[in-house]
Amino acid sequence: MTLRQLGAKTGKSTGVLDQAMKKLLRKEIIHTETINDTLKYTIHSLNAVVKWMENYTRDQRDMLLRRHQNFESFISSLELDKNRPDFHYFDGYEGLEQAYRKLLDQGKETLHYFPVICSTEDDPMRDFRVEYFRERRRKGVFARVIAHNTPLGRRYQSRDAFEYRQTLLVHENDFPFTFEKVIAGNIVACFNHLEKRACFIRYPELAASERGVFEMIWRNSGRPLEGVILPQPIPEDVRKEREVPLKVKTLSSLREFFLSKTSLAVMGLLAVASACLTILFYGYTSNLNFKRTQDRVISISSTAALQFSPDDINALQVEQDWKKPEWAKVVNQLKNVRLSNDGIFFAYIYRKNSIDANKFEFVADSHSIDPYANTDDDSSNNVDVNYDGKISTEDILQWPGQSYELPTDESLMAFNSPIATSNYYADQWGKFLTGYAPIKNYKGETIAVLGVDIQPEKIQELTLRTITPGFLFLLIFFIFMIMRFVAFSRSRFNEFFPKQKSQT
């Protein structure tokens, strides 16, 4: 057939069939012949297809066999090198830090021979050890340490509960070791901190032997080993059954929490919450004290109003009435009200004008016993009424019958019943909270109103005395946060406040 005939038979384009024919020609499945000057494709025998399939299958089988043999050789090489010692070296502080971190991936327990040669504060890797503890605690890798029984070793042991580890102290002469050795998984690691070098020996048999010796020393509580001892490794199930002490778990978890960024965020939120609660508590206390003060001035004015005689009040009508004995009696009663009750600043009486009920007039107050005392021109006085340290127009004393402007709406409502101002108000004498009470005659009719003033400073002073413990707690809490940040996260503290390196 030609390509066109093949296309008509198969429904494929001649371009696709041309590519397919070239591949079949290379595989000698079909051949080409020229018949009547036309190129046609022919199949001499169907056995050619079968033969090609056999050859193809054989080639594929041979290729897979070679791959299998290569893979077996690779596995054999791994098995051969698996138990051979492998060495890995680390240099410098960065290398030591990298080595420590690699040990955390070797299991849930590390065994240490650790000679304590300096205090925690003097350790050049102090900041890293804090971060390393946090990572070790997070991965649940418990550390057992054998250290020398020296003052530094005992101090190192005292921090076990906070460091998620357990330390056994041994006599230096019985177990001399001068560098740190760590057994973790199949690795025996050696750390030389003086030379800042570390070496990993990955050797299962050596690690098992070292672990056996460590366990024997641990079980003998540091007593010298006598005779020849063939160490036997502790079975895996026995090591898994060893429980970390609850005290170590608890305190180490707390220390890990306090060293984490989460604790900083939690404490920051607690600080904000404490500040908000303190402000809310201050507002609540201030409002509560304001309500209490309102009740107090109402009670004082109501009680004091009963002490005044209606006849004495009615006797004080015009300016010259200040010379009457009733004036001195009423003023002294008002003075006693002011002095007998702590915090009262003014006590005074006013009433409605007898001619125009919409106007009001002054009767007496607690300061005006003699409106013209110690004056030359009867126009001023030397009494500092508002206690501002100077004699001014606000200090001019008043007399009976003088016109009086009501400062608040409550001062008008007081003719009906005792009441206190709903908020502080300010006038020429200062800022006050006032309680009013009506003074009634023998028929029960209101003839005047008694007012007592208290300044807001007294209420604020009471509020501050009440809220002071809350402020002290908040201050101590912030100080604790700063101390915790500096003491437990010195590395982060240095990030916020970098040290200026001195230039020499």
Backbone torsions as a table, in degrees:
resi	resn	phi	psi	omega
1	MET	NA	153.9	172.0
2	THR	-89.3	175.0	178.7
3	LEU	-63.6	-37.9	179.3
4	ARG	-64.0	-42.1	178.6
5	GLN	-64.1	-40.9	177.4
6	LEU	-63.4	-39.2	178.3
7	GLY	-64.2	-39.5	178.1
8	ALA	-65.9	-36.0	-180.0
9	LYS	-71.9	-42.4	-170.7
10	THR	-98.0	-19.3	-177.1
11	GLY	78.7	16.4	179.0
12	LYS	-100.9	159.5	178.0
13	SER	-76.9	157.2	-179.7
14	THR	-66.7	-29.5	178.4
15	GLY	-63.6	-46.1	178.7
16	VAL	-65.0	-43.0	-179.2
17	LEU	-65.8	-34.1	179.2
18	ASP	-62.5	-44.0	178.4
19	GLN	-64.2	-40.4	-179.5
20	ALA	-65.8	-40.5	-179.9
21	MET	-63.0	-38.1	179.6
22	LYS	-63.1	-39.9	178.4
23	LYS	-66.7	-41.7	179.9
24	LEU	-67.5	-33.5	176.2
25	LEU	-64.7	-41.6	179.6
26	ARG	-64.4	-31.4	-179.6
27	LYS	-87.5	0.5	176.6
28	GLU	60.5	31.6	174.7
29	ILE	-84.6	-39.0	176.4
30	ILE	-121.4	168.3	178.7
31	HIS	-136.3	167.6	178.5
32	THR	-113.2	144.4	176.3
33	GLU	-140.6	149.2	176.8
34	THR	-103.5	113.7	-179.0
35	ILE	-120.5	120.4	-178.0
36	ASN	52.4	47.4	178.0
37	ASP	60.9	22.2	178.5
38	THR	-123.3	131.0	179.9
39	LEU	-79.0	122.6	179.9
40	LYS	-128.2	155.1	179.1
41	TYR	-102.6	134.9	-176.2
42	THR	-132.7	154.2	170.8
43	ILE	-116.1	115.4	-177.5
44	HIS	-71.3	-37.2	-176.7
45	SER	-155.2	142.2	175.7
46	LEU	-70.0	-19.0	176.3
47	ASN	-63.5	-23.7	178.4
48	ALA	-63.5	-36.6	177.7
49	VAL	-67.3	-44.0	179.4
50	VAL	-61.8	-42.3	-180.0
51	LYS	-63.0	-40.6	179.4
52	TRP	-63.9	-40.8	179.5
53	MET	-63.3	-38.3	177.9
54	GLU	-64.3	-45.6	179.5
55	ASN	-62.5	-41.2	-178.7
56	TYR	-65.0	-43.0	179.6
57	THR	-63.5	-40.8	179.0
58	ARG	-63.7	-42.3	179.8
59	ASP	-63.8	-41.1	178.9
60	GLN	-65.9	-39.2	179.0
61	ARG	-64.6	-41.4	179.1
62	ASP	-63.4	-39.8	-179.6
63	MET	-65.9	-43.3	178.6
64	LEU	-65.4	-36.4	178.4
65	LEU	-63.5	-42.0	178.2
66	ARG	-63.7	-40.3	178.0
67	ARG	-63.1	-41.7	179.1
68	HIS	-62.6	-41.9	179.7
69	GLN	-65.9	-38.9	178.4
70	ASN	-65.5	-40.6	-179.9
71	PHE	-66.4	-39.4	177.6
72	GLU	-62.5	-40.0	178.4
73	SER	-63.6	-38.7	179.5
74	PHE	-65.9	-44.0	179.4
75	ILE	-64.0	-39.1	179.4
76	SER	-62.5	-39.6	179.3
77	SER	-65.6	-36.2	178.1
78	LEU	-67.3	-43.5	178.7
79	GLU	-62.0	-34.6	-178.3
80	LEU	-69.9	-38.9	-175.5
81	ASP	-91.9	-4.9	-172.6
82	LYS	-63.0	-40.5	-175.8
83	ASN	-97.4	9.3	176.5
84	ARG	-83.7	140.3	179.8
85	PRO	-58.2	138.7	178.8
86	ASP	-123.5	132.2	-176.8
87	PHE	-112.8	142.5	178.0
88	HIS	-141.7	131.5	-173.6
89	TYR	-114.6	148.6	178.4
90	PHE	-135.4	142.4	-179.5
91	ASP	-132.7	148.6	177.5
92	GLY	76.6	169.6	-179.4
93	TYR	-63.4	-37.1	177.6
94	GLU	-64.3	-38.6	177.1
95	GLY	-65.9	-40.5	177.8
96	LEU	-62.2	-43.2	178.7
97	GLU	-62.1	-41.1	178.2
98	GLN	-63.2	-40.0	-179.6
99	ALA	-64.4	-45.2	179.4
100	TYR	-58.9	-42.0	-177.7
101	ARG	-67.3	-35.4	178.4
102	LYS	-64.0	-30.5	-179.2
103	LEU	-67.5	-23.6	-178.9
104	LEU	-69.9	-14.9	-178.9
105	ASP	-94.6	7.6	-173.9
106	GLN	-100.7	2.1	180.0
107	GLY	148.6	-173.3	-176.6
108	LYS	-98.9	9.2	179.3
109	GLU	-153.2	139.8	174.9
110	THR	-124.3	141.9	180.0
111	LEU	-111.5	131.6	-172.4
112	HIS	-126.0	138.5	159.0
113	TYR	-105.1	112.6	-170.1
114	PHE	-129.2	108.2	173.5
115	PRO	-81.2	116.2	-178.5
116	VAL	-81.7	107.4	-175.7
117	ILE	-106.4	-5.4	177.9
118	CYS	-155.9	162.8	178.4
119	SER	-74.4	165.0	-179.7
120	THR	-61.1	-38.1	-177.9
121	GLU	-66.9	-31.2	-177.1
122	ASP	-92.1	-2.9	-178.8
123	ASP	-67.2	122.7	179.3
124	PRO	-64.0	-18.6	178.8
125	MET	-103.9	26.1	-174.9
126	ARG	-58.7	-49.1	-177.8
127	ASP	-62.5	-39.5	179.0
128	PHE	-66.0	-39.1	-177.9
129	ARG	-64.3	-31.8	175.8
130	VAL	-64.8	-47.0	178.5
131	GLU	-65.8	-37.3	-179.5
132	TYR	-65.7	-39.4	177.6
133	PHE	-61.3	-44.2	-179.2
134	ARG	-61.0	-43.6	-179.8
135	GLU	-68.0	-39.9	179.6
136	ARG	-65.6	-41.0	179.0
137	ARG	-67.1	-37.2	-179.4
138	ARG	-66.0	-36.0	179.4
139	LYS	-85.4	-4.7	178.1
140	GLY	72.4	30.1	179.8
141	VAL	-93.0	108.6	-179.6
142	PHE	-86.0	142.6	-177.9
143	ALA	-114.6	130.5	170.0
144	ARG	-112.0	132.3	-170.1
145	VAL	-126.8	136.2	169.1
146	ILE	-108.4	119.4	-178.1
147	ALA	-129.7	164.7	-179.5
148	HIS	-77.9	146.3	-179.3
149	ASN	-81.0	77.9	178.4
150	THR	-125.8	169.4	177.4
151	PRO	-55.2	-41.5	178.1
152	LEU	-67.1	-37.8	178.3
153	GLY	-65.6	-40.2	178.7
154	ARG	-66.7	-37.7	176.5
155	ARG	-66.2	-38.3	177.1
156	TYR	-62.6	-41.1	-179.5
157	GLN	-67.0	-32.5	-177.0
158	SER	-64.8	-17.8	-179.0
159	ARG	-99.0	12.2	-177.6
160	ASP	-56.8	-44.5	-175.2
161	ALA	-62.3	-25.8	-179.2
162	PHE	-92.1	-15.1	-173.3
163	GLU	-107.7	7.2	179.3
164	TYR	56.3	55.1	-179.7
165	ARG	-154.8	173.8	175.7
166	GLN	-138.7	129.4	-173.7
167	THR	-115.9	135.3	173.7
168	LEU	-111.4	127.6	179.7
169	LEU	-95.4	132.2	179.9
170	VAL	-126.2	161.6	179.1
171	HIS	-75.1	135.5	-175.1
172	GLU	-62.8	-34.6	-178.9
173	ASN	-73.4	-29.8	-179.2
174	ASP	-79.0	-33.8	-178.2
175	PHE	-132.7	77.7	-179.0
176	PRO	-78.4	124.6	170.3
177	PHE	-146.3	137.8	-171.6
178	THR	-112.4	-4.8	177.3
179	PHE	-136.9	162.2	-178.5
180	GLU	-79.7	132.1	177.2
181	LYS	-125.2	133.0	-176.5
182	VAL	-125.9	132.2	174.4
183	ILE	-110.3	118.0	-179.7
184	ALA	-141.1	115.7	-178.4
185	GLY	62.0	-126.1	177.9
186	ASN	-96.7	15.2	-175.2
187	ILE	-111.2	135.9	167.1
188	VAL	-111.8	114.5	-175.7
189	ALA	-108.2	137.0	178.4
190	CYS	-118.5	128.0	-178.9
191	PHE	-118.7	122.9	173.6
192	ASN	-110.4	99.1	-173.5
193	HIS	-75.1	-26.0	179.0
194	LEU	-68.1	-39.8	179.7
195	GLU	-96.7	-0.2	178.3
196	LYS	55.6	50.1	178.5
197	ARG	-131.1	151.2	176.4
198	ALA	-142.9	151.3	-179.5
199	CYS	-140.4	133.0	174.0
200	PHE	-102.9	130.5	171.5
201	ILE	-115.1	108.7	-179.9
202	ARG	-92.9	95.1	-174.0
203	TYR	-146.7	102.7	-174.1
204	PRO	-56.1	-43.9	-178.1
205	GLU	-64.0	-42.0	178.9
206	LEU	-65.7	-41.7	179.2
207	ALA	-62.8	-39.9	179.0
208	ALA	-65.7	-39.8	178.9
209	SER	-65.4	-45.1	179.6
210	GLU	-64.1	-38.6	179.4
211	ARG	-65.7	-38.2	178.3
212	GLY	-63.3	-43.4	178.3
213	VAL	-63.2	-43.1	-180.0
214	PHE	-60.0	-45.2	-178.5
215	GLU	-63.8	-36.2	179.1
216	MET	-66.7	-43.4	177.1
217	ILE	-62.0	-40.7	-178.4
218	TRP	-65.6	-43.3	-179.5
219	ARG	-68.7	-30.6	178.5
220	ASN	-85.7	5.7	177.6
221	SER	55.4	37.1	173.6
222	GLY	86.3	4.0	178.5
223	ARG	-72.4	145.6	-179.6
224	PRO	-58.3	140.8	178.8
225	LEU	-83.6	130.9	-177.6
226	GLU	-107.7	144.2	177.6
227	GLY	74.8	-172.4	179.1
228	VAL	-88.8	125.2	-177.4
229	ILE	-118.3	128.3	174.6
230	LEU	-98.8	104.2	-176.1
231	PRO	-66.4	140.0	176.1
232	GLN	-118.9	131.7	-179.5
233	PRO	-66.5	146.0	178.0
234	ILE	-73.1	129.8	179.0
235	PRO	-56.0	149.6	-176.3
236	GLU	-61.7	-40.6	-178.5
237	ASP	-66.0	-32.4	178.4
238	VAL	-68.8	-42.4	179.8
239	ARG	-65.5	-34.2	179.2
240	LYS	-69.6	-28.9	-178.6
241	GLU	-77.2	-14.7	-179.5
242	ARG	-66.9	122.0	-176.5
243	GLU	-94.9	139.1	173.0
244	VAL	-74.6	133.7	-179.3
245	PRO	-55.8	142.7	-178.5
246	LEU	-60.6	-37.5	179.2
247	LYS	-60.7	-42.5	180.0
248	VAL	-66.0	-43.8	179.0
249	LYS	-58.7	-46.6	-174.7
250	THR	-67.1	-53.8	-176.0
251	LEU	-67.5	-36.6	178.0
252	SER	-66.5	-38.5	177.5
253	SER	-64.1	-41.0	177.4
254	LEU	-63.6	-43.2	-179.4
255	ARG	-66.1	-40.2	178.9
256	GLU	-62.8	-36.3	178.4
257	PHE	-67.7	-44.4	-178.6
258	PHE	-67.3	-23.3	179.6
259	LEU	-88.5	-7.5	-173.8
260	SER	-89.4	162.0	175.0
261	LYS	-67.0	-26.5	178.6
262	THR	-61.4	-40.8	-179.9
263	SER	-64.2	-38.1	177.7
264	LEU	-62.3	-42.6	179.2
265	ALA	-65.7	-43.2	-179.7
266	VAL	-63.5	-44.3	-179.9
267	MET	-67.2	-35.7	176.2
268	GLY	-62.3	-43.7	177.4
269	LEU	-64.5	-39.5	177.4
270	LEU	-64.1	-39.1	178.7
271	ALA	-63.6	-44.9	178.4
272	VAL	-63.3	-44.2	179.3
273	ALA	-62.5	-40.7	179.0
274	SER	-64.1	-42.3	178.7
275	ALA	-62.5	-44.7	179.1
276	CYS	-63.1	-43.5	178.9
277	LEU	-64.0	-38.7	178.9
278	THR	-64.1	-42.3	178.4
279	ILE	-64.5	-44.1	177.8
280	LEU	-63.0	-40.9	178.9
281	PHE	-65.6	-37.6	177.4
282	TYR	-63.4	-46.1	178.5
283	GLY	-61.9	-42.6	179.4
284	TYR	-63.7	-44.7	-179.7
285	THR	-64.8	-41.5	178.6
286	SER	-62.0	-43.7	178.9
287	ASN	-66.1	-39.2	179.1
288	LEU	-64.8	-43.6	178.5
289	ASN	-65.7	-34.0	176.8
290	PHE	-63.2	-44.8	178.2
291	LYS	-62.5	-41.7	179.0
292	ARG	-63.8	-39.8	179.7
293	THR	-66.8	-38.7	174.9
294	GLN	-57.6	-47.8	179.3
295	ASP	-62.2	-35.9	-177.6
296	ARG	-68.2	-47.4	-178.0
297	VAL	-68.6	-32.3	174.7
298	ILE	-64.4	-43.0	-179.5
299	SER	-64.8	-42.1	-179.7
300	ILE	-64.0	-47.2	-178.0
301	SER	-66.3	-39.2	179.9
302	SER	-65.8	-41.4	179.7
303	THR	-69.1	-43.5	-177.6
304	ALA	-69.5	-30.3	-178.8
305	ALA	-61.3	-27.5	-179.0
306	LEU	-74.5	-14.3	-176.1
307	GLN	-84.6	-13.9	-175.1
308	PHE	-92.4	136.2	179.8
309	SER	-84.6	131.3	176.9
310	PRO	-58.0	-32.2	-179.8
311	ASP	-67.1	-38.6	178.4
312	ASP	-65.8	-38.7	-180.0
313	ILE	-66.9	-43.5	-177.8
314	ASN	-69.5	-20.8	180.0
315	ALA	-75.1	-14.6	-176.5
316	LEU	-106.0	95.2	-174.8
317	GLN	-118.0	-37.7	-175.1
318	VAL	-127.1	174.2	-173.3
319	GLU	-58.9	-41.3	-175.6
320	GLN	-70.5	-9.8	-179.7
321	ASP	-70.9	-8.8	178.5
322	TRP	-67.0	-16.1	179.1
323	LYS	-83.9	-9.0	-180.0
324	LYS	-75.1	154.8	177.1
325	PRO	-66.0	-26.2	177.9
326	GLU	-63.3	-34.1	177.9
327	TRP	-60.9	-49.8	-180.0
328	ALA	-62.2	-37.3	-180.0
329	LYS	-64.5	-48.0	-177.7
330	VAL	-66.2	-43.2	-179.5
331	VAL	-63.4	-41.6	179.2
332	ASN	-66.3	-35.4	175.5
333	GLN	-63.7	-42.3	177.7
334	LEU	-64.8	-38.0	178.4
335	LYS	-64.4	-40.2	178.0
336	ASN	-64.1	-37.6	176.6
337	VAL	-61.1	-43.2	-178.8
338	ARG	-67.5	-42.8	-175.7
339	LEU	-79.7	-24.8	-176.8
340	SER	-82.1	-13.0	-177.7
341	ASN	-122.4	119.2	-175.4
342	ASP	-63.4	132.9	175.4
343	GLY	92.3	-10.4	-179.6
344	ILE	-74.2	128.0	-175.4
345	PHE	-97.5	-43.6	178.9
346	PHE	-134.7	150.3	168.2
347	ALA	-137.1	131.7	-172.8
348	TYR	-155.2	165.3	-179.2
349	ILE	-131.0	137.2	173.0
350	TYR	-138.0	164.7	-178.1
351	ARG	-150.5	174.7	176.6
352	LYS	-80.5	146.7	178.0
353	ASN	-66.7	136.6	-176.4
354	SER	-69.0	-21.4	-179.0
355	ILE	-93.5	-48.2	-178.9
356	ASP	-119.3	109.6	-176.5
357	ALA	-68.6	-11.8	178.5
358	ASN	-87.3	-4.8	177.8
359	LYS	-111.1	159.0	-174.4
360	PHE	-131.1	154.1	-178.9
361	GLU	-138.2	157.1	-177.0
362	PHE	-83.8	143.2	177.0
363	VAL	-108.4	-59.8	-179.4
364	ALA	-167.3	160.7	172.1
365	ASP	-140.4	178.9	-171.6
366	SER	-79.0	1.4	-177.3
367	HIS	-117.8	-15.3	-166.8
368	SER	-99.1	50.3	178.3
369	ILE	-63.0	-37.4	177.5
370	ASP	-139.4	95.3	-175.2
371	PRO	-57.9	-22.5	-175.0
372	TYR	-118.7	24.0	-178.9
373	ALA	-70.2	142.7	174.6
374	ASN	55.9	36.1	176.2
375	THR	-124.2	156.0	-178.8
376	ASP	-99.9	-32.2	-174.8
377	ASP	-113.0	11.5	-179.3
378	ASP	55.5	25.5	-178.8
379	SER	-120.6	-7.5	179.6
380	SER	-149.0	179.7	179.6
381	ASN	-149.0	175.3	-179.7
382	ASN	-112.4	26.2	179.4
383	VAL	-100.5	121.1	177.7
384	ASP	-83.5	87.4	-172.2
385	VAL	-64.5	-44.7	-175.5
386	ASN	-93.3	8.3	174.2
387	TYR	54.1	41.1	177.1
388	ASP	-97.6	4.9	175.9
389	GLY	88.8	2.5	179.1
390	LYS	-147.9	154.3	178.7
391	ILE	-93.2	119.6	-177.8
392	SER	-138.4	-174.8	-178.6
393	THR	-62.7	-26.0	178.6
394	GLU	-68.5	-17.2	-176.5
395	ASP	-94.1	1.4	178.9
396	ILE	-65.4	124.5	-177.1
397	LEU	-75.2	153.4	-175.1
398	GLN	-105.3	167.0	-176.7
399	TRP	-133.4	164.6	-178.3
400	PRO	-61.2	140.2	176.6
401	GLY	87.4	-5.6	179.8
402	GLN	-68.4	143.2	-179.0
403	SER	-61.9	141.3	-175.2
404	TYR	-132.5	126.7	178.1
405	GLU	-96.3	125.1	-179.6
406	LEU	-69.8	124.8	-176.4
407	PRO	-77.3	-25.5	-174.2
408	THR	-138.2	163.3	175.4
409	ASP	-66.9	-32.4	-178.3
410	GLU	-66.2	-28.3	-179.8
411	SER	-66.5	-24.4	174.9
412	LEU	-83.0	-39.1	-179.8
413	MET	-68.0	-18.9	-177.4
414	ALA	-67.5	-15.6	177.7
415	PHE	-66.8	-16.1	-179.3
416	ASN	-99.3	-41.6	-176.9
417	SER	-159.9	160.5	177.7
418	PRO	-60.6	141.7	-177.1
419	ILE	-157.6	159.1	175.6
420	ALA	-125.1	152.9	177.8
421	THR	-63.3	143.6	-176.9
422	SER	-78.7	-11.1	178.8
423	ASN	-157.7	172.1	175.7
424	TYR	-68.0	146.5	173.3
425	TYR	-131.4	156.6	-178.0
426	ALA	-120.4	137.4	172.8
427	ASP	-136.2	-165.2	-175.7
428	GLN	-67.7	-16.0	-179.7
429	TRP	-98.2	-5.3	177.6
430	GLY	135.8	-161.4	-178.6
431	LYS	-110.8	129.4	-170.8
432	PHE	-141.9	162.0	162.9
433	LEU	-117.4	128.6	-170.0
434	THR	-122.5	142.0	171.1
435	GLY	-113.3	135.8	-177.7
436	TYR	-118.7	149.5	174.4
437	ALA	-148.6	137.7	-179.1
438	PRO	-75.7	142.4	172.8
439	ILE	-102.2	121.7	-173.1
440	LYS	-108.6	154.6	175.6
441	ASN	-88.0	-170.4	-175.6
442	TYR	-69.1	-18.6	179.1
443	LYS	-91.6	-0.3	-178.8
444	GLY	85.2	13.3	179.1
445	GLU	-93.0	141.9	-179.2
446	THR	-77.7	121.4	179.0
447	ILE	-106.9	-17.6	179.9
448	ALA	-164.9	173.7	179.0
449	VAL	-129.5	134.8	175.1
450	LEU	-97.6	130.2	177.1
451	GLY	-120.2	139.2	174.5
452	VAL	-125.1	133.4	-176.5
453	ASP	-109.0	142.0	172.1
454	ILE	-132.9	139.4	-177.0
455	GLN	-85.1	153.1	-177.6
456	PRO	-65.9	-21.5	179.9
457	GLU	-59.9	-33.9	179.3
458	LYS	-66.4	-39.8	178.3
459	ILE	-68.5	-42.8	178.9
460	GLN	-63.8	-38.1	177.6
461	GLU	-62.8	-42.2	177.4
462	LEU	-64.3	-40.3	179.4
463	THR	-64.8	-42.4	-179.9
464	LEU	-64.6	-38.9	177.7
465	ARG	-63.6	-34.5	-179.8
466	THR	-74.0	-39.2	-172.7
467	ILE	-90.0	-9.3	-176.1
468	THR	-54.2	-44.2	178.1
469	PRO	-58.1	-36.4	177.8
470	GLY	-65.1	-42.7	178.0
471	PHE	-65.1	-39.8	178.5
472	LEU	-63.5	-41.9	177.9
473	PHE	-61.4	-43.8	-179.8
474	LEU	-63.4	-41.0	178.8
475	LEU	-63.6	-45.6	179.7
476	ILE	-63.9	-36.5	179.2
477	PHE	-63.5	-43.3	178.6
478	PHE	-66.0	-40.3	177.5
479	ILE	-62.6	-41.6	177.6
480	PHE	-61.1	-41.7	179.3
481	MET	-61.3	-43.7	-179.9
482	ILE	-64.6	-44.7	179.8
483	MET	-63.1	-42.4	178.6
484	ARG	-63.7	-38.4	-179.6
485	PHE	-66.0	-42.0	-178.4
486	VAL	-72.9	-42.4	-173.1
487	ALA	-74.3	-39.6	-172.5
488	PHE	-103.2	-14.5	-178.9
489	SER	-132.9	56.3	-177.1
490	ARG	-61.9	-33.8	179.2
491	SER	-63.5	-42.9	178.0
492	ARG	-71.1	-32.4	176.7
493	PHE	-62.9	-38.8	178.3
494	ASN	-68.7	-27.6	176.4
495	GLU	-67.5	-37.4	180.0
496	PHE	-78.6	-35.7	-179.5
497	PHE	-125.4	78.0	-176.4
498	PRO	-61.8	140.4	178.8
499	LYS	-75.7	137.4	177.2
500	GLN	-84.4	116.8	-179.8
501	LYS	-73.3	129.7	178.7
502	SER	-73.7	138.5	-179.6
503	GLN	-98.2	126.8	-180.0
504	THR	-111.7	NA	NA
